[in-house]
Amino acid sequence: MELGEELTIGGARQAYFNQNQPRSRFLFQCSSPECRALKVVPKITAVNYYIHPTEKARVKSPHYKDNEHYDHHAECEWMLPDEDEGSDAPLPGETELQTRTRLAKRQLTSVIDIFVPPTQPEQPVVRPPRAAPGDEDEAGAIRRRGGGGAEGTRSDRKHRSGDLRELVDYYHDTREALKDLFPEVTINVTGRGEIPLRSYFKKVAWARPDTAGYVYNGGGRIEPREGAGFVFNFYDKVADKDASLQVSDEVMTQHRSRRYVNELLDQARLVRYFTFYFLGTFTYHEASDTMVAQVTDLRCLAIDLGPLRS
């Protein structure tokens, strides 16, 4: 509400850390047009967006949560029933393994069905203006637990995300919660189609030169910085060569998430290492005889803090 924007939970975390100290937490309202036309716009609770992502001692990943003290419009997405209406029985055409996977995914706080790798210039998403309240009776049909008359189900609106940080959180949550069922989880990646979620993530040690289409990830350390940009050296080698990721001064000064990234990098003196996740490719750099990946868009980068130095 303070920013007047619609934000993903990842965007809310960036916005929080973009503030100067001392930071203030935000207030959130439902973004559906129907709810924004109500006299009392329902508030939404944002969980853990003010906590840095860490590799160890993970907290529940940031997510939005319905606030039970407020009532949504009957046509709001928060009111839509789940596709299976809470049934534990197999759905038509569903295998036993698919049933187990579907039921296990109920443990997750959020699900990503479609991932759209960020390729377009960064644009702010402006919240639509609050509409004037309608003349409809807002008691009864609009009650939160009144079982509204909305058509369709919540899963009809596939959760589409272009937020790499959100995808990384979903990857870790799914792997931890589903355990042996994790290989059955798929995701639709724009440009690639439906693939197993775990195959979309690839350790740096297994990267192939000049090969894109993966979320590469690995641990390492930041070189001493001399400008706005930085160089991150991976512990693992690529094609038997030392590997690094580079972000130029220009990239670090032109993206609105730069302060958030700097906030994380400033923890270098406190943590033993970082884990970097990025969308890009490794290319052989002949002058240094190393493999180098360059990130030209900070939306293609996510960072986890490693354990604290002892």
N, C-alpha and C positions, 0 to 999 in steps of 0.2 A: 504493500500500500504506500510506503514511503517513496518508492521509486516510480510508481505509476506504470509498472511494466508487468507483463506476463513472463515468468521465469520458470525454467526447469529447476529441479532441486539443485542440480549442479550449478546453474546460473545464480541461484540464491546463495550458494556457498561462496562463489567468486565475488559476488556483490558484497557479502559480509566482510570478507577479508580485504576488499578494496577500500574499506573505510579506514580513516585515520584512528589511532588510539585516542581515547578509549572507545571501543566499538559498541554499537547497540544492536540488539536483535530486532528483526523486522516483524511486522504484522502481516498476515496473509488472509486473503478472501478468495472465495470460490470464483473461478474465472468464467463459468458458463453464463451466457447472455441471459438465460432464464432466471438464474439466481441473482444476477446483478440488477434485475428489474424489481426484485422484492424490496419491501420497505426496510427489512433487516437483512442485509447481505450476509450469508453464512461465512463465518471465519473457518480457516483451514489451519491445522497445526503442522508446522515444519519440524521434523525430527533430525537432530544431529548435524544440521548444515553448518554449524559454527565450530565443528571439530575437524582438525586436519586428518586427512586419510593416512593411516599408518599400516605398515606391513604386519607388524606384530600387535597383539592385543586388540584386534579389530572390534570396533563397536558396531552396532546395527547400522547398516548403511543409511545415509540420509534419504528421507522419503517424506512425502506429504501424507497426512493422516486426517481422516474426517473428524471434525469436532462434534461430539455427540450433543453438545449444548445448543446447536443451531440446526434449523430445518432447511432442507434443500427443496428446490422446485421439483415437481414430479418428473419433469423431462430432463433434469440434470443427470450427467453421467454417473454421479455418485449414487443415484437412485436405481440405476439399471441393475437387474439381477445378473448373477454369473451365468455363463453359458449352460453349465450343468445344473443350475439351480441348487447347488449344494449336494447333489447326489453322489454317493460313493460307488454307485453301480456303473458298469461299463457303458459308454455311449455307443450308439449304433456304429458298427464298423471299427470299433476301437479294440486293439489287441490288449492282452493282459498287461504287457509292459507299458503301453501307452497310458492305460488307466492308472497304473502305479505312479508313473511320472506326473500325470495331471494332478493326482491327489497330493503328491509330494510338493509340487510347486505352490500349493496353498500356504506353505510355511514362509514364502517369500513376501517381503514388504512391497516389492514392485517387480514387474516383468517387462522386458523389452522384446517385442515381437519382430520389429523391423529396425535395422540400424542403417542410417543414411550417413556415410562418411562425409564430413564437412568439406565442401568444395567451393561453395559460393562465398562472396565477400561477407564479412561480419556485419550484420544489420541488427539494430535494436528492435525488439518486439514490443510495440506500444500497446498498452492495455486499452481495449475499447471503452468509450465513455459509459458511465453508468446510465442505464436507461430509466425513464420515468416509470414508477410503479404502475402496474396495470390495474384493471378494475376487478380482476378475478378474485374469488374467495380464496384467501391464502391460508385458511384453516382447513384442515381435513385433507384435501387432495395433496397438499404440499407437505404434509407431515413427514418427518424423516423416516419413520418406520411404518408409514401408512401403506406401503406397497403401491407406488404410483402406477399410472396407466401407460408408462412409456413403452413404446414398441422397441423390439430388439433387445440385445443383451450387452453387458459391459464388454464382453470379448469381441463383439461386432466392431468395436472401435479399437483396432489393434494399436498397441502402444508403439508409436514410432519415435525414435530418438536419433539425434545427430550429436549427442553429447558423449564424448569418449570417456570422460570421468564416470558418467552414469553407467556406461557399458562395462567398465572395469569393475565397478562395485557390483553390478549384476552378475558378472562372471564369478567373482569370489563368493558372493552369497549363494549362488546356485551350486557351485562346486562343494561348498561346505554343507549346505542343507540337504542336497540330494544324494551326495556320496556316490554309491554304486550306480545310481540312475543318471548321474551327470552326463555320461556319454550319449544319452538319449535326447538331451535338450538341443533343439535346433534354433537357429535365428536366420531371418531373411536379411541378407546384406545387399543393399542396392548395388547393382552392377555385377553381383555374383550369384544371387539367388539364395535358396535355402541350403544352409550348411550346418554341420554340428558346431555348437558354440565353442567347444574346446579346440576345434581345429582352426578357428579364426585367430586364436592366440598362439604365438610361436615364440619360444625362447630365442634370445639373440644368438646363442650358441648354434642353433639350427637354422639360422637365416642363410639365404643364398644371395649372392651379389646380384644387384639389379633386378630383384624380385619384389614386387609390391603385392598388396592384397591381404596383408596380415597385420595384426596388432603385435608388433615385436615388443619384447619386454626383457629386462635384465637389470641386475644391480650394478652399482658403480659409484664413482665419486666425481664431484665437480672440481675442475681446475680453478686455481685462483683467478678471479674475474678482474679484467682490466677495463671493461666498459659495460654497456647495458646488456650485451649478449653474454653467452657462456658456452663452455665446452664440457661435455659430460663423457667421461671415460668408462666404458663397460669393463667389468671384470672378465667376462667371457670374450673369446676371440671369434671372428667371423672369417671363414675360409682360411684358418690358421694365421690370420693377421689381427693385430690390435684394432679395436673398434671404438669409435666415438660418435657422439651425436652433437651437432653444432646448431646453435641458434644465433643469428646475426644481431648486431645492434639495432638494425632497422626493424627486424621482426619484433624485437622486444619493446620497441617504442611505439609501434603502430597498432597493437592489439589492446582491447580494453581489459583483457584478463592479465595484463603484464604485472600489475601489482600483486595479484594473487600468486602468480608464479614466483615472483621475487620473494614473497612472504615465505614460500616453501623453501626456496634456495637459501634463504637467510638462516635456515636451521642447520646448515652444513656443519657448523662447529659443534652442534649438539648431538648429531646422530652419527652412527658408524658408517652408514651408506644410504643411498637412495635407491628406489626401484623406479625405473622409467618405463612407460608404455607409450608407444608412438605409432602413427601411421606414416609409412614412408619406405625408403629403400636404402640399402647400403651400396655404396659405389667405391671402387678402388681408387685411392689417391696416390698416384705414383711418386710424388715428391717426398711424401712421408712414409711410403710403403705401408699404409694403413687403410682400413675400411671406414668410410665416413658416411653418416646419414645426416642430412640437413632438414630441419623442420622449418617450413616457411609460414606456418599458421599455427598459433598456440592452441587452437582447438584440436589439433592433431596430437596433443601431448597431454599425458596425465602422469602425476608424480605421487608415489607413496613414500612416506618417511620410514626409514629403517629404525632399528632399536637405538635407544639412547647410548651414548658413550658411557662406559663405566667410570 
